[in-house]
């Protein structure tokens, strides 16, 4: 079993900034993302990823996302 944990503030902050930038540039969503922790395990060729993420966005932004994916 292989395992990777990303929990350092420096690394999680860098990943958070990257995700926020990609969401804004590629999808047009302005979401404040904070990645707190990433854990990955590989067992018998299967990969399991656990993300601890906080997101903050305006209600209108959430409604636009839900409408776009057909849940509103």
ROMAR-717516 format. One line per field, with one value per residue (C-alpha): x, y, z; residue number from 0. Coordinates in nm, 2 decimals, padded with zeros to 4 digits. Each point is the difference from the previous one (the first is absolute). Layout:
# residues N
x (X,...)
y (Y,...)
z (Z,...)
i (NUM,...)
***
This chain:
# residues 72
x (00.00,00.13,-00.11,00.04,-00.11,00.01,-00.06,00.26,-00.14,00.23,-00.09,-00.37,-00.01,00.18,-00.25,-00.29,00.12,00.05,-00.35,-00.15,00.18,-00.11,-00.36,00.00,00.18,-00.15,-00.35,-00.06,-00.08,00.12,00.04,00.23,00.15,00.21,00.15,00.06,00.13,00.05,00.05,00.06,00.03,00.07,-00.09,-00.01,-00.01,-00.29,00.05,-00.19,00.01,-00.13,-00.03,-00.07,-00.11,-00.18,-00.17,-00.16,-00.21,-00.29,-00.35,-00.05,00.32,-00.14,-00.33,00.17,00.21,-00.31,-00.20,00.29,00.01,-00.38,-00.07,-00.20)
y (00.00,00.34,00.31,00.38,00.27,00.37,00.19,00.28,00.36,00.11,-00.28,00.00,00.38,-00.03,-00.27,00.22,00.29,-00.22,-00.15,00.35,00.13,-00.29,00.02,00.37,-00.02,-00.32,00.00,00.37,-00.08,00.23,-00.24,00.04,-00.35,-00.11,-00.35,-00.12,-00.35,-00.26,-00.37,-00.25,-00.38,-00.26,-00.36,-00.29,00.24,00.21,00.36,00.17,00.38,00.18,00.38,00.24,00.32,00.31,00.22,00.34,00.17,00.24,-00.14,00.12,-00.18,-00.33,00.05,00.05,-00.32,-00.20,00.14,-00.08,-00.37,-00.03,-00.02,00.32)
z (00.00,-00.10,00.18,-00.05,00.23,-00.07,00.31,00.02,-00.01,-00.27,-00.24,00.07,-00.05,-00.33,-00.11,00.12,-00.21,-00.31,00.03,00.05,-00.31,-00.21,00.11,-00.09,-00.33,-00.14,00.14,00.10,00.36,00.27,00.30,00.29,00.05,00.29,-00.02,00.35,-00.06,-00.28,00.07,-00.27,00.04,-00.27,00.09,-00.26,-00.29,00.14,00.10,00.27,00.04,00.30,-00.02,00.29,-00.17,00.10,-00.26,00.04,-00.27,-00.05,00.00,-00.36,-00.11,00.16,-00.17,-00.34,00.05,00.10,-00.30,-00.24,00.11,00.00,00.37,00.02)
i (0,1,2,3,4,5,6,7,8,9,10,11,12,13,14,15,16,17,18,19,20,21,22,23,24,25,26,27,28,29,30,31,32,33,34,35,36,37,38,39,40,41,42,43,44,45,46,47,48,49,50,51,52,53,54,55,56,57,58,59,60,61,62,63,64,65,66,67,68,69,70,71)
***
